[in-house]
Amino acid sequence: MALHFQRKEFTDRMERLKTKMAERELDCMLLFAQESMFWLTGYDTFGYCFFQCLVVKSDGEMVLLTRAPDLRQARHTSIIENIIIWTDRGNADPTVDLHNLLNDLDLVGTRIGVEYDTQGLTAKNGMAVNDRLNAFANLEDGSDVVNSLRVVKSEAELQHVRMAGKLSDDALDAAIKETKAGANEGDILAAMHSAIFSQGGDYPGNEFIIGSADDALLCRYKSGRRVLDDNDQLTLEWSGAWAHYHAAMMRTLIVGKPTARHTELYEAARAALLGVRDAMQVGNSFSDMFDAHANILDDAGLTRHRMNACGYSLGAVYTPCWMDMPMIYSGNETEIVERMVIFTHMIIFDSETGTAMSLGQSYITGKDGPENLSRHEIDLIVR
């Protein structure tokens, strides 16, 4: 088996889930999020683009309902023993198979939590599940059940997170080496990915963000590469990934001479990042971190140039996005506890002057304050 954790780790996770289900008075969970399946069993696939469901009973019994291409995938990468295949055919309806499975498990009339808030359950499939099961059992939204457990990492998970942090650092070293006037963004991107893949790292949960000149003011990936000018700006957001665990980073690099506005925005971004880091204390809330970010940037006159969120949790996540919950935004009273992994990003985009400046680091929360996952300083990088 291709497991990234010892069996005891999975046993401990199941016990935590059983306790959470008992608190919620749930007899069964229908897991559709690939992150949940990976966390609970090690099951590793991109087959969640089709209908599949991991049924978990309150006593810990598990059955995976999936397609034939994932039969061996599940056997090889997970601890799941009972796997049922629904058959591809014209007018196939896997919710019928799910209904029959739940009936065989004697779950009629029970309370069932469903993971609705996931890319692994499309709106169409979600409506089909409801239509099929509403008369069979009492369904409720259980999207937060496993996620609330995943957000606090075990020591074994943190080992993978720290390796992801090393890969992120190595990718930044590769980017700095390639960044200069006349460089092609494609070569920079290739060097970053090579630094990760050559050491056994994974594909990240989403594409790396890379953009120069006016594109440096974008915080999403877009298609198309360009060559850097003698004086330019390059925004990068990336993450090393190890066993699907992430440790994201973000930087705006300057080619040539930074403008006065670049320097001004860098000083504000640096102050905000340090302010958020200092607010990342056990017992504080995610809203406390956002308030630190907003207050510093607003005092610098940058309200209209900043974002309305300044980071998010990280973990073992799958495409289309490496962002995980909870996020750092105003009013999020989620308490910071030990062994969370949090990415903080200070993004300042001044469209009036065409100036970009971003700084981002990932941390592990702890009783003595946050542990920085990067060996890099947050100095302005000029090439």
N, C-alpha and C positions, 0 to 999 in steps of 0.2 A: 504493500500500500504506500501511496505517496502522501503521507500525513506530515504536517508541519508541527504537530504537538503530540505529546505523550497521551496515552489513553486516559490517564487520570485527569488530565486537563479537560477532556470532553465530559468525563463523568461529573466533575465539579460544575461544569456549565449546565449540564442537564439538571442537577440538583437545584441550582439557582433558578432555572426556568420553572421547575416544578413548584418551588416555593412561590414564585411570582404568580403562577397560574392559580395556586390555591388562594392567594390574597385577592385575586380578581374573580374567584369562584368560577373558573373556566374548566370545563371538562376536556377540552381539546383546543389545539391551535392549528390553524391552517397557515403554514409558512409559505409565502410566495417570494419574499425577498431573498435574493441569492446570498446577500451578506449574512442573513440569519442562518441559512443552511450551512454556509461555510463555517460560521462561528460554532454552531452546535455539533456539526458532524465532520467537518473537513471537506465536504462535497464542493468540488471546484469545477465550474463549467460556465460557458456562455449560453448554455441551452435555455436559460430563462427568457430568451427572446420568444420562446414558444410556451405553451401552457405546461406548467409543472407545479406540483404542490407537495410539500413535506407535511404529512399529518403527524402531529405529536399529541398523544393522549396524556392526561394528567398523571398517569402512572409511569410515564417515560417510554411507552411503546411508540415506535416510529415506523411509518410506511411512506415511501417515496412513490409518487405517481408521476411518471415522466414518459418521454418518447424513447424509441429504440436506440437512437444514437447516443443516449446518455446512460444506457444500462451499464456498460463497461466503465464509463467515466465515473459513475457513482461507486461501483465496486472497487475501483482502483484508488480513488482519492478520498473515500469517506469510510465511516464506521457503520453506515446504513446496511442492514442485512436484508430487509424486506423491501423489494422493489417491484412495482407493478407498472406494466407498459400499456399506455393507451395507443391504439393503432391509427396511423395516418391512413385516411381514406376519404372519399368524397362525402361531404356533409358530416364529417366526424365531429362529435361533441364530447370532449373529455370531461365535461361536468357530469355526464351520465356515469362515467367510470368513477368519478370522485364520489358521487352520491352512493353508488353501489359499495364502494370501499368503506365509506362511513357507516353504512348500514351493516356491513359485515363486522365492523368494529363495535357494534351495539351502541351507537351514538345518537340514535333517534331521540328527539326531545331534549337533548342536552344543550348546555351553553357552550358555544364555539366562538373563539376569537379568530378574526380574519385579518391578515396583513393586507390592508387595502392600499396603504400609502407606499407603493413601491413600483419601480419600473417592471418588476416581474409579474405584475397583474395589470394588464391594460384595462381601460374603461369598459371595452366590449366584453372581455372575459370576466371582469368584476360583476357586470350586470348579469351575465350568464350564470355565475356562481350564485348570486342572490336569487335569481329566478328558480334555479334548481333546488336550492337548499332552504329557502325561507319557510316552507311548510314542513321541512324535515327537522329543523333544529332552531334554536334561538341564536341568531348571529349578532355579534357586536364587533366594533372596530378594535382590533388588538394590535394595531400598527406599532404602538409604542412599547409593547411587552418585551420583545427581545432587544430592541434598540436601547431601552433603558438599562439593560444588562451589558450590552456591548460597549457602552460609552466609558465604562471603568475597566481598564485593562489589567490583565494578570501580569505577573513578572515575566512569564514566558512570552506573552504578546509584546511586552516592552522590549524584549531582546530583538524582535523583528523590527519594531519601530526604530530602534537605534541604528540598525543596519540600514534601514531606509534613509535615515538622516545622513549617514556616511555617503550613501550613493547620491543624495541631493548635493552634498558638498562637492563630491567629485565631478558632478555634472556642471556645477558652477565654475570649478577650476577649468574644465574643458571649454566652457563658454567664454571665459575671460581670455584664454589663450587665443581663441579664434576671432575675437571681436576687435576689429580695427577698420580703418577706412579702406574701402574696396572689398571688404569681406561680404560673402553671400550669406544671407540668413539661413539658407539651406545647409551650408557647411557648419554653421554654429549649432543648428538643431541636430544635425547628424552626430556631431562631436558629443553633445550632451547625452543623446540616447546611447551612443557607443560606450560612454563611461559607465552607464548603468547596466546595459545588456552584457557587456564583456565580463562583468563580475557576478553574473547570475541573477540580476534583477529582473523584475517583471515589467510588462506594459503597465502604465499608470491607469487610473480610473477615467481620465479624459486626456485629450491632446494637450501638449505643452502650449502655453501662450507665448507667442513671439511676434513682435511688431516693432518696426523702426519708423523714424520720421513721424508723419501724422498717425500711422498705425500704432505707434507707441502709446496712444491714448485709448487703446482698446484693451479690455480685460476679458476677452474671449478669443479663442482660436479662430482664424480665418484662413482660407486657402490663398496661396500666392506668396512668392518670395521676392525680395528685392536686395540690391547691393547697397551697403552702407556708404554714406557720403563722408567727406572729410570732417564735417561737423554734423553730428547726428545724435540721436537718442534711441536706445533699444530697451524695450520692456520685455522681461522674461518672467513667466510664472511656471514652475515645474515641480515635480516631485519624484524622488527615487521611490521605488516600490519593491518590497521584499516580502514574499509570501502574501502579497496583496496589501500589506500595511504601508502607509504613506507618511511622509514627513515633508510637507510642501515648503517651498521658499519662493520669494519674489524680489526682483531687483529691477531698477532702471539704470542701465549703464550709459555713460556719456562717451561719445567718440569725439576727439578734438578737445575744444575748450568749453567747459560748461558756461551757460549764460548765468547772469545774475539771478534770473528767475529759477533756474535749476538749483542753484545754491540755496536760495530762500526756501524753496519747496522741500529740498532735502533736509534742511535743519528742522522744519516743521514735522516732516514724516518721522525723522529720528526721535524727536521729542515725544511724538505721539506713540511710537512703538515702545519706547521705554516706559511711558506712562501706562500703557496697557499691560506690559509685562509686570510692572509693580502692582497693578490691580489684580493680577492673576494669583490671588492668595486663597487658600482653602478657607471656606466660609463666606467669601464674597460671592457675587452672582455674575452671570454673563453680562447682565445689564451694567454692572459696575465697570467692567472692562470697556464696554461701548462708551459709557459716559466719559471715561478718561480720554479716549480717542476723540470724541466729539468736542469736549471742552477745550482741549489743546488746539485742535485745528480751527475751531470757531474763534478762539481768542486770537489766532493768527490771521483772521479774516478770510478763511478758506471754506466757509460753510457750503457755498455753492459748487465747490470743486471736489468735495469729499464724497464718500459713499455713505449709505444708510446702514451698512453692516461692515464690520471690520475683522471678520474671521469666522472660524467654525471648527467643529471637532473633526478629528481624523481617525481612521482605523482601517480595517480590511474592507474595502469597498470595491464595487465593480462599475464598469461603464453603465451609464454615460457620464458619470461625474464622481470625482474623488471627495467632494464635499460631503460631510456627515453632520448629523444633528447631535447636540444643539448648536445653533449659530449665535454669533455675538451681535446683538442688535438691541435697540432700546426696549426696555420693558421685559426682557427675557430674564425671569427671576430664577432660572435654573442655578442651583448652588454648585459652586466649584468644589470638587472633592479630590482626594488624592488619586493619582494614576489615570487622570484624563490626558488625552493628547489634543492639544489645541494649536491651530495655525492662526496667527494674527497677521493681517495685512493692512498696511497704511497706503491707500491708493489716492493720489491727488492728480487729477487731470484738469488742467487749465486750458479749455478750448479757445479762450480769447487770445492767448499768446501761443497756443500750440505746444505747451510744455507739459511733459509727463514726469512724474516722480513716484516711485513705489518702493516700499520696503516690506519684506515679509519673512517671518521666522516661525518655526514650530517648537513647541515646548511640551514637556511632561510636567503635570502639576504634582506638587509634593508639599509635605508639612513644613519644609524649610524654604519654600518658594519654588518657582518654576525652574526646571532643568532645560537648558538650551540644547536643542538637538543638532545645532550647527557649530562647527569650529570656526566659521567665518565671522569676522566683525561686521558691523553694519555701516562701515565707512562708505562714502560716495566712491563708486568705481569709475575711474576715468581712464580711457584707453587712447 
